[in-house]
Amino acid sequence: MNRPVHFEIHADNPDRAAAFYSALFGWKFTQWAGPMPYWIIRTGDGIGFDGGLVPRRGPPPTEGQAVNACPVTMDVVSCDETVSAIAANGGTIALPKTAIPGVGWLAYGKDTEGNIFGVMQNDPAAK
């Protein structure tokens, strides 16, 4: 079975995007020494995977556009606190906190670049 091993965030302003994700999730960004602008994203230790940040090479997503992506969802301790932090760090909420019965609480945010991502709080009692 094949599993995801890397994700990539496309950004109009890579510095702004790195600041957003560093403040929100504590991720670490290191500029790659290769021939093109690219940042390696270290998301933490243990289970999970790391990613990259690259300057956007096309038009950004527009408001009201259908999702044309593969959103990554992060495990969080508190969906409510994370949703508040998304807005406090310059992002917006694309889908408010929603119960996934028997699983937990899910919300989707948009980063400073308009990219959608999910946050999930484990809570088997969610209804």
C-alpha positions in Angstrom: 0.0 0.0 0.0 1.4 3.4 -0.9 1.2 6.2 1.7 1.8 9.9 1.5 5.3 10.9 2.4 5.5 14.6 1.5 3.2 17.6 0.9 3.7 20.9 -0.7 2.3 24.4 -0.1 2.2 26.9 -3.0 2.4 30.5 -1.9 2.3 34.0 -3.5 4.4 35.2 -0.6 6.5 32.3 0.9 7.7 34.3 3.8 4.2 35.2 4.8 3.0 31.6 4.5 6.0 30.3 6.5 5.2 32.9 9.3 1.5 31.8 9.3 2.3 28.0 9.6 5.1 28.6 12.1 2.7 30.7 14.4 -0.2 28.3 14.0 1.5 24.9 14.2 5.1 25.5 15.3 6.4 24.2 12.0 10.1 24.9 11.1 11.1 26.2 7.6 14.6 25.9 6.1 15.5 27.3 2.7 16.8 24.6 0.4 20.2 25.1 -1.1 19.1 23.8 -4.5 18.8 25.7 -7.8 15.2 27.0 -7.2 13.5 28.8 -4.3 12.2 26.1 -2.0 11.8 25.7 1.7 11.7 22.3 3.6 9.0 22.2 6.2 9.6 20.2 9.4 6.3 19.5 11.0 7.6 17.7 14.2 8.7 14.4 15.5 7.0 11.1 15.5 4.1 10.0 13.4 3.4 12.3 10.4 5.3 13.6 7.5 7.1 16.7 6.4 6.7 18.9 3.4 7.8 21.8 1.2 7.0 25.4 0.4 7.3 26.7 -3.1 6.5 30.0 -4.8 3.1 29.7 -6.6 3.5 29.1 -10.4 0.0 30.1 -11.4 -3.0 32.1 -10.3 -4.1 31.7 -6.7 -7.5 30.1 -5.8 -10.4 32.5 -6.1 -13.2 33.0 -3.6 -16.1 30.7 -4.3 -14.0 28.4 -6.5 -14.6 24.7 -6.0 -11.8 23.0 -4.2 -9.2 21.8 -6.7 -6.6 20.4 -4.3 -5.8 17.6 -1.9 -6.1 19.3 1.4 -3.9 18.1 4.3 -5.6 17.8 7.7 -3.6 18.3 10.9 -4.3 16.6 14.2 -4.9 19.3 16.9 -5.6 19.2 20.6 -8.4 21.8 20.4 -10.4 22.5 17.2 -11.9 25.7 18.8 -8.5 27.1 19.8 -7.0 26.3 16.4 -9.9 27.9 14.6 -9.4 31.1 16.7 -5.6 30.9 15.9 -6.2 30.6 12.2 -8.0 34.0 12.2 -5.6 35.6 14.6 -2.7 34.7 12.3 -4.2 36.1 9.1 -6.1 33.1 7.8 -9.9 32.6 7.3 -12.3 29.8 8.0 -13.5 27.9 5.0 -15.7 25.4 6.9 -16.6 26.0 10.6 -16.1 23.3 13.2 -18.2 20.3 12.3 -18.8 17.0 14.2 -17.7 13.8 12.5 -19.8 11.4 14.6 -17.7 8.9 16.6 -14.4 10.5 15.2 -14.0 14.1 16.3 -14.3 17.7 15.3 -13.2 19.0 11.8 -12.8 22.5 10.5 -11.2 23.8 7.3 -9.2 27.0 7.1 -7.5 29.0 4.4 -4.0 30.2 4.9 -2.7 33.6 4.0 -2.2 32.4 0.4 -5.8 31.1 0.0 -4.8 27.4 0.3 -7.3 25.2 2.2 -6.2 22.9 5.0 -8.0 20.9 7.7 -7.7 20.6 11.4 -9.1 17.6 13.3 -9.6 17.1 17.1 -10.0 13.5 18.1 -13.2 13.1 20.1 -15.1 9.8 19.8 -18.1 11.5 21.6 -18.5 14.1 18.9 -22.1 14.2 17.5 
